Amino acid sequence: MSDYSYLDELESRSVYIIREAYWKYKNKLVILWSMGKDSTTLVHLARKAFFGKVPIPVIHIDTTFKFKQIYEFRDKYVKCWKLNLIITKNDMALKKDMSPKKGRFNCCTALKTEALKQVIEKYRLRALLVAIRRDEHSIRAKERYFSLRDKEFKWDYQNQPLEMWSEYYNTKEESGTHIRIHPLLHWSEIDIWRYIKKEKLPSVNLYFAKKRRRYRSIGCECCCQPIESSANSIDRIIEEIQNSRVSERSGRAQDKEKEYMMQKLRSLGYM
């Protein structure tokens, strides 16, 4: 059996960041939960940080285009883990039949970014715990653990402060801004799967191969494509990642449509 003891250090760093964020923001802090492997790991780390009970509300931004397996997973584990779940939708955009047919950039902005703006305003939130990792995408590699978004939700990725370990928070806040906090920034895809195995965490079954196809990254059903794979267990997924040179998000339409699309989306507030 492989030695996964190094995961204890990754976990410790993440738990520290979660606790620091809660100490600073308390009832103005939420966790974004997509039900993907990363955000589910983040919720589990929050449970560990607070000894089994999560005192932070969990937000699901529901585009209504998610896989049915994602909704089933959400409904099961929100009860199992006794989470304070807030489901938010951009109802105005949905009433106007916003969908990927209107263009994926417009769809993501309306159904995800604008929905997030609405829930931040409604609950007067100041900070979000988000489960992104540096190795997911080149634009996410530019992130900081504590990352400021301005009043318009924009992210100035070209002008970020130096960030040292144990000295994360060095950005001046202004009224109307919010902070994105990234406790998993130092993890990799294979770290997440090894941790899921070690901690015996549940995962949406879309990640596991059926008929030699599986999803490596999940989100809206219309924007995700499966990859060829025979990895039908966590061990086989880990083995596959070790031997693969294909990008984790190669099946996500936002990443494939245009080279700069993810960068533009994130600069405007996309997760």
SVG drawing of the C-alpha trace seen along z (x, -y; Angstrom):
<svg xmlns="http://www.w3.org/2000/svg" viewBox="-40 -51 46 53">
<polyline fill="none" stroke="black" stroke-width="0.4" points="0.0,0.0 1.3,-3.5 2.4,-5.8 -0.2,-8.6 1.1,-10.1 2.1,-13.4 -1.7,-14.0 -1.7,-14.8 0.4,-18.0 -1.9,-19.0 -4.9,-18.5 -3.4,-20.4 -2.7,-23.4 -6.2,-23.4 -7.8,-23.1 -5.7,-26.0 -6.9,-28.2 -10.6,-27.2 -10.3,-28.0 -8.6,-31.3 -11.3,-32.3 -14.0,-31.4 -12.3,-33.3 -12.1,-36.4 -15.5,-36.3 -17.8,-34.0 -21.4,-34.6 -20.3,-36.4 -18.6,-33.3 -19.9,-30.4 -18.6,-27.3 -19.4,-26.9 -20.3,-23.2 -20.7,-21.9 -20.8,-18.3 -17.6,-17.6 -14.7,-15.8 -12.9,-18.9 -15.7,-20.8 -16.9,-17.6 -13.3,-17.3 -13.5,-20.9 -16.8,-20.2 -15.2,-17.2 -12.2,-19.3 -14.6,-21.8 -16.2,-19.0 -12.8,-18.0 -11.9,-21.6 -14.9,-21.8 -15.0,-18.3 -17.8,-16.9 -20.2,-19.9 -20.0,-22.5 -20.9,-25.9 -20.6,-27.6 -23.5,-27.6 -23.0,-25.7 -24.1,-27.3 -25.0,-25.4 -25.3,-27.5 -28.0,-25.6 -28.0,-26.3 -30.7,-23.6 -28.5,-22.0 -26.6,-19.7 -26.5,-15.9 -29.3,-14.2 -26.6,-12.2 -25.3,-15.5 -28.7,-16.5 -29.2,-13.0 -25.7,-13.2 -26.5,-16.7 -29.8,-15.7 -28.3,-12.6 -25.3,-14.2 -26.8,-17.4 -29.0,-15.3 -26.2,-12.8 -23.8,-15.6 -26.5,-18.0 -25.4,-20.9 -27.0,-24.3 -27.6,-24.3 -28.6,-27.4 -29.6,-26.8 -29.4,-29.8 -30.5,-30.3 -30.7,-33.3 -34.4,-33.0 -34.6,-36.0 -32.1,-34.5 -33.9,-31.2 -37.2,-32.8 -35.5,-34.3 -34.5,-30.7 -30.8,-31.3 -28.9,-28.2 -25.7,-27.1 -27.6,-27.7 -27.1,-31.4 -23.4,-31.0 -21.4,-29.3 -19.8,-32.5 -23.2,-34.2 -24.7,-31.1 -21.9,-30.7 -21.9,-34.5 -25.7,-34.6 -26.4,-31.3 -23.2,-31.1 -21.5,-34.5 -24.7,-36.5 -26.4,-34.0 -23.4,-34.2 -23.7,-38.1 -27.3,-37.8 -26.7,-35.5 -23.7,-37.6 -25.9,-40.7 -28.9,-38.9 -26.9,-37.5 -24.3,-40.4 -21.5,-37.9 -17.8,-39.0 -16.0,-35.7 -16.3,-32.5 -14.5,-29.2 -13.9,-27.8 -12.4,-24.4 -10.1,-25.4 -6.6,-24.0 -3.6,-25.6 -3.0,-22.6 -6.5,-22.6 -6.0,-25.4 -3.3,-28.0 -5.5,-30.9 -6.2,-29.2 -2.5,-28.8 -2.3,-32.6 -4.6,-32.6 -3.8,-33.3 -5.2,-31.7 -6.9,-34.9 -8.0,-36.6 -9.9,-39.9 -12.8,-40.6 -13.9,-44.2 -17.4,-45.8 -18.0,-44.6 -16.8,-41.1 -13.7,-41.6 -10.4,-39.9 -7.2,-41.8 -5.0,-38.7 -2.2,-40.8 -1.7,-42.8 -1.7,-40.5 0.2,-40.9 3.0,-38.6 1.7,-35.8 3.9,-33.9 3.0,-30.8 1.3,-31.7 1.0,-35.3 -1.8,-34.9 -4.1,-37.8 -2.4,-41.1 -5.1,-42.7 -7.0,-45.8 -10.8,-45.4 -13.2,-48.1 -17.0,-48.3 -18.8,-46.1 -15.8,-43.8 -15.5,-40.2 -12.7,-37.7 -12.3,-34.3 -10.5,-31.9 -8.9,-28.7 -8.0,-26.1 -7.2,-23.5 -4.9,-25.6 -1.8,-23.5 -3.5,-20.2 -3.3,-18.3 -5.9,-16.1 -4.1,-12.9 -3.8,-14.2 -7.6,-14.7 -8.3,-11.1 -5.7,-9.7 -7.3,-11.6 -10.8,-10.4 -9.5,-6.9 -7.7,-7.5 -10.8,-9.2 -13.3,-6.9 -15.2,-9.9 -18.2,-9.5 -18.1,-10.6 -20.7,-11.2 -20.7,-8.0 -20.1,-9.9 -16.4,-9.8 -16.3,-6.0 -16.2,-4.3 -19.1,-2.6 -18.9,-1.1 -15.3,-2.5 -16.4,-6.1 -16.2,-8.3 -16.2,-12.0 -13.0,-13.4 -14.6,-16.7 -18.3,-17.3 -20.6,-20.3 -23.5,-21.1 -24.5,-18.1 -24.5,-20.1 -20.9,-21.4 -19.2,-18.1 -17.9,-15.3 -16.7,-11.9 -13.3,-10.5 -12.3,-7.1 -11.5,-5.1 -11.8,-1.8 -11.2,-3.3 -14.1,-2.0 -12.6,-2.3 -10.6,-4.9 -7.4,-2.8 -7.8,-2.6 -8.5,-6.4 -5.3,-7.1 -3.4,-4.8 -4.9,-6.4 -4.0,-9.9 -0.4,-8.8 -0.1,-7.7 -2.1,-10.4 -0.9,-13.5 -4.4,-14.7 -5.7,-17.8 -8.2,-17.2 -10.6,-19.7 -10.2,-18.7 -13.9,-17.6 -15.2,-21.0 -16.6,-23.2 -15.5,-26.4 -11.9,-25.4 -12.0,-24.0 -14.1,-26.6 -11.5,-29.4 -8.1,-29.5 -8.8,-32.7 -12.4,-32.0 -11.6,-30.7 -9.4,-33.6 -12.1,-36.1 -14.8,-34.3 -12.7,-34.2 -11.6,-37.8 -15.3,-38.7 -16.1,-36.6 -16.6,-33.0 -15.4,-30.4"/>
</svg>
